[in-house]
Amino acid sequence: MIELCELLKNWPCTAKGGDLRAIISGVTDHSSEVIPGSVFVARVGRKENGLDHIPEALRNGAAAIVTDRIRPPALPQGVTAISVADAADFLAYACSAFHRHPSRELTIFAVTGTNGKTTTTRFIGQMLKACGVRAAVIGTLGVWIDGTKAPLKIPPMTTLPPATLHKVLRHCVDEGVTHVALEASSLGLSGKRLDHCSIDYGIFLNIGRDHHAEHGGEESYIRAKGRLCRLAGQMIINSDDPLVLGASGDMEPLLTFGEKPGGEGHICILEEESGFWTVWKDRIRVDVPAPVEGRHNRQNAAAAFAALCSAGFGLDDLCRHACRLALPEGRMQEAARAGIRVFVDYAHTPDALEAVLGALSSVCTGRMITVFGCGGDRDREKRPEMGRVAGEYSSSVWVTSDNPRSEDPHKIIADILEGTKNSSAVIREEADREKAICGAISEAEPGDIVLIAGKGHEAIQISGSSTRPFSDFRTALRFLGEREASPDRTDQDDRVQMSDRFWYDGGGME
């Protein structure tokens, strides 16, 4: 609890009416979340204007209304009208202040990049746990404390909004957490969700093609990512990515990571011998058994190592605990039966799809079969490029739906197929994702690998205005079982197993 005047005292604003000594019960920009005594911040969002929701906030008992209008709307007697220069900026500050600035009591790593945020934050969390540090991981898969999912009600967002974020950070402090790794999405950064959050270390992974339409173009998307460089105390960046270097401007990184050994302050991880990683830092070389597969995951691990070395952890300790690294749910998550390996992965950009297909192709002894689609109402420009990548690496491609939303699934598929015209792969169209997964698994033979890409951990499918439960992994398990039970396959191994190496040590999520 905090008095309204205490909340406002360090913020330039004008306040009229109401009771400045009123005890505030919360700060929010969602009128439905207002309870008696709340401060309602009527900011303008991408789809909604908070001014339109002031009546609901008042009905729910708001004690104060904040706008960034010089002349705020007339309010009932007893309700304070507050004018600020930037409502989104004030929201971030006020939520932090209401919860007594919990980020200042934590060491926070914020990870941005088109691909790899979830995996890198999980790697940071796993290494911290192995080093005996109580840590939290916050992002796409929820809130995890010390390897266990926290029973917190939060919105399904990569980067939490300020009202939820600072409440969660206060919960972490109360639970004895000292370090937090969180995902910083481009939309979260541009929407100022992480402003007034004390970020100690920012990690900049890469810049690929995603969310361009939502930002109004590629340049705006890159600028949004680059905001982390202004928010973080120190930066760790991928020195191999020219777009990352450009977005970082004149900022001098604390450490860098990449695919080639470098000089002082640089970390890279190579697979110089099959099944082993070579970790290089400042010309020091350490060999460790490879805990996960894929060049892109070595990059994610290098980013995590660089972040932790920046925070004072020793390279020897990190290498000793590297065996603890495991991929999160929906990232190279595997089910295998009768010599057929099925992988579910969240890859939904051209770069991510190419990285995963490249990794799987290197270990595939048979054919590579890929099932994927592209989301509706999202970057149309990437669709043919993803088709090209799938056709280049695969023997067989099933082009299907992936949350078509308000778009016609067949139109999305047609956009993807533009990129497969020169492919030698067998290309099939099947708008029903369940049928596409079934078809891919049915055609697979021992030695083949089936990749189901795009949705990863997601447990729903969005089509039009409806949402229905749907899990790629559970669907794959079901069809593997049905395939095994069919009369013409009784001579094959009837075991179904999930590869433990792809799960986190502490539960079903990671």
Secondary structure as the mmCIF struct_conf table of DSSP 4:
data_model
#
loop_
_struct_conf.conf_type_id
_struct_conf.id
_struct_conf.beg_label_comp_id
_struct_conf.beg_label_asym_id
_struct_conf.beg_label_seq_id
_struct_conf.end_label_comp_id
_struct_conf.end_label_asym_id
_struct_conf.end_label_seq_id
STRN STRN1 ILE A 2 GLU A 3
HELX_RH_AL_P HELX_RH_AL_P1 LEU A 4 LEU A 8
TURN_TY1_P TURN_TY1_P1 LYS A 9 ASN A 10
BEND BEND1 TRP A 11 TRP A 11
STRN STRN2 THR A 14 LYS A 16
BEND BEND2 GLY A 17 GLY A 18
TURN_TY1_P TURN_TY1_P2 LEU A 20 ARG A 21
HELX_LH_PP_P HELX_LH_PP_P1 ALA A 22 ALA A 22
STRN STRN3 ILE A 23 ILE A 24
STRN STRN4 GLY A 26 THR A 28
BEND BEND3 ASP A 29 ASP A 29
HELX_RH_3T_P HELX_RH_3T_P1 SER A 31 GLU A 33
TURN_TY1_P TURN_TY1_P3 PRO A 36 GLY A 37
STRN STRN5 SER A 38 VAL A 41
STRN STRN6 VAL A 44 VAL A 44
BEND BEND4 ARG A 46 LYS A 47
STRN STRN7 ASN A 49 ASN A 49
HELX_RH_3T_P HELX_RH_3T_P2 GLY A 50 HIS A 53
HELX_RH_AL_P HELX_RH_AL_P2 ILE A 54 ARG A 59
TURN_TY1_P TURN_TY1_P4 ASN A 60 GLY A 61
BEND BEND5 ALA A 63 ALA A 63
STRN STRN8 ALA A 64 THR A 67
BEND BEND6 ASP A 68 ASP A 68
BEND BEND7 ILE A 70 ARG A 71
HELX_LH_PP_P HELX_LH_PP_P2 PRO A 72 ALA A 74
TURN_TY1_P TURN_TY1_P5 GLN A 77 GLY A 78
STRN STRN9 THR A 80 SER A 83
BEND BEND8 ALA A 85 ALA A 85
HELX_RH_AL_P HELX_RH_AL_P3 ALA A 87 PHE A 98
TURN_TY1_P TURN_TY1_P6 HIS A 99 ARG A 100
HELX_RH_3T_P HELX_RH_3T_P3 PRO A 102 GLU A 105
BEND BEND9 LEU A 106 LEU A 106
STRN STRN10 THR A 107 THR A 112
BEND BEND10 THR A 114 ASN A 115
HELX_RH_AL_P HELX_RH_AL_P4 LYS A 117 ALA A 130
TURN_TY1_P TURN_TY1_P7 CYS A 131 GLY A 132
STRN STRN11 ALA A 135 GLY A 139
TURN_TY1_P TURN_TY1_P8 THR A 140 LEU A 141
STRN STRN12 GLY A 142 ILE A 145
TURN_TY1_P TURN_TY1_P9 ASP A 146 GLY A 147
STRN STRN13 THR A 148 LYS A 149
BEND BEND11 PRO A 156 PRO A 156
BEND BEND12 THR A 158 THR A 159
HELX_RH_AL_P HELX_RH_AL_P5 PRO A 162 ASP A 174
TURN_TY1_P TURN_TY1_P10 GLU A 175 GLY A 176
STRN STRN14 HIS A 179 GLU A 183
HELX_RH_AL_P HELX_RH_AL_P6 SER A 186 SER A 190
TURN_TY1_P TURN_TY1_P11 GLY A 191 HIS A 196
BEND BEND13 CYS A 197 CYS A 197
STRN STRN15 ILE A 199 PHE A 204
BEND BEND14 ARG A 209 ARG A 209
BEND BEND15 HIS A 211 HIS A 211
HELX_RH_AL_P HELX_RH_AL_P7 HIS A 212 HIS A 215
TURN_TY1_P TURN_TY1_P12 GLY A 216 GLY A 216
BEND BEND16 GLY A 217 GLY A 217
HELX_RH_AL_P HELX_RH_AL_P8 GLU A 218 GLY A 226
TURN_TY1_P TURN_TY1_P13 ARG A 227 ARG A 227
HELX_RH_AL_P HELX_RH_AL_P9 LEU A 228 LEU A 231
STRN STRN16 ALA A 232 ASN A 238
TURN_TY1_P TURN_TY1_P14 SER A 239 ASP A 240
HELX_RH_AL_P HELX_RH_AL_P10 PRO A 242 SER A 248
TURN_TY1_P TURN_TY1_P15 GLY A 249 ASP A 250
BEND BEND17 LEU A 254 LEU A 254
STRN STRN17 LEU A 255 GLY A 258
BEND BEND18 GLU A 259 LYS A 260
BEND BEND19 GLY A 263 GLY A 263
TURN_TY1_P TURN_TY1_P16 GLU A 264 GLY A 265
STRN STRN18 HIS A 266 GLU A 273
TURN_TY1_P TURN_TY1_P17 SER A 274 GLY A 275
STRN STRN19 PHE A 276 LYS A 281
TURN_TY1_P TURN_TY1_P18 ASP A 282 ARG A 283
STRN STRN20 ILE A 284 PRO A 289
BEND BEND20 VAL A 292 VAL A 292
HELX_RH_AL_P HELX_RH_AL_P11 ARG A 295 SER A 310
TURN_TY1_P TURN_TY1_P19 ALA A 311 GLY A 312
HELX_RH_AL_P HELX_RH_AL_P12 LEU A 315 ARG A 320
TURN_TY1_P TURN_TY1_P20 HIS A 321 HIS A 321
HELX_RH_3T_P HELX_RH_3T_P4 ALA A 322 ARG A 324
HELX_LH_PP_P HELX_LH_PP_P3 LEU A 327 PRO A 328
TURN_TY1_P TURN_TY1_P21 GLU A 329 GLY A 330
BEND BEND21 ARG A 331 MET A 332
STRN STRN21 GLN A 333 ARG A 337
TURN_TY1_P TURN_TY1_P22 ALA A 338 GLY A 339
STRN STRN22 ILE A 340 ASP A 345
BEND BEND22 THR A 349 THR A 349
HELX_RH_AL_P HELX_RH_AL_P13 PRO A 350 SER A 361
TURN_TY1_P TURN_TY1_P23 SER A 362 VAL A 363
BEND BEND23 THR A 365 GLY A 366
STRN STRN23 MET A 368 PHE A 372
TURN_TY1_P TURN_TY1_P24 GLY A 376 ASP A 377
BEND BEND24 ARG A 378 ARG A 378
TURN_TY1_P TURN_TY1_P25 ARG A 380 GLU A 381
HELX_RH_AL_P HELX_RH_AL_P14 LYS A 382 TYR A 393
BEND BEND25 SER A 395 SER A 395
STRN STRN24 SER A 396 VAL A 399
BEND BEND26 ASP A 402 ASP A 402
STRN STRN25 ARG A 405 ARG A 405
TURN_TY1_P TURN_TY1_P26 SER A 406 SER A 406
BEND BEND27 GLU A 407 GLU A 407
HELX_RH_AL_P HELX_RH_AL_P15 PRO A 409 LEU A 417
HELX_RH_3T_P HELX_RH_3T_P5 GLU A 418 THR A 420
TURN_TY1_P TURN_TY1_P27 LYS A 421 ASN A 422
BEND BEND28 ALA A 425 ALA A 425
STRN STRN26 VAL A 426 GLU A 429
BEND BEND29 ALA A 431 ALA A 431
HELX_RH_AL_P HELX_RH_AL_P16 ARG A 433 GLU A 443
TURN_TY1_P TURN_TY1_P28 PRO A 446 GLY A 447
STRN STRN27 ILE A 449 ALA A 453
BEND BEND30 GLY A 454 GLY A 454
TURN_TY1_P TURN_TY1_P29 GLY A 456 HIS A 457
STRN STRN28 ILE A 460 SER A 463
TURN_TY1_P TURN_TY1_P30 GLY A 464 SER A 465
STRN STRN29 SER A 466 PRO A 469
HELX_RH_AL_P HELX_RH_AL_P17 ASP A 472 ALA A 485
BEND BEND31 SER A 486 SER A 486
HELX_RH_3T_P HELX_RH_3T_P6 PRO A 487 ARG A 489
TURN_TY1_P TURN_TY1_P31 THR A 490 ASP A 491
BEND BEND32 GLN A 492 GLN A 492
STRN STRN30 GLN A 497 MET A 498
HELX_RH_3T_P HELX_RH_3T_P7 ASP A 500 PHE A 502
BEND BEND33 TRP A 503 TRP A 503
TURN_TY1_P TURN_TY1_P32 ASP A 505 GLY A 506
BEND BEND34 GLY A 507 GLY A 508
#
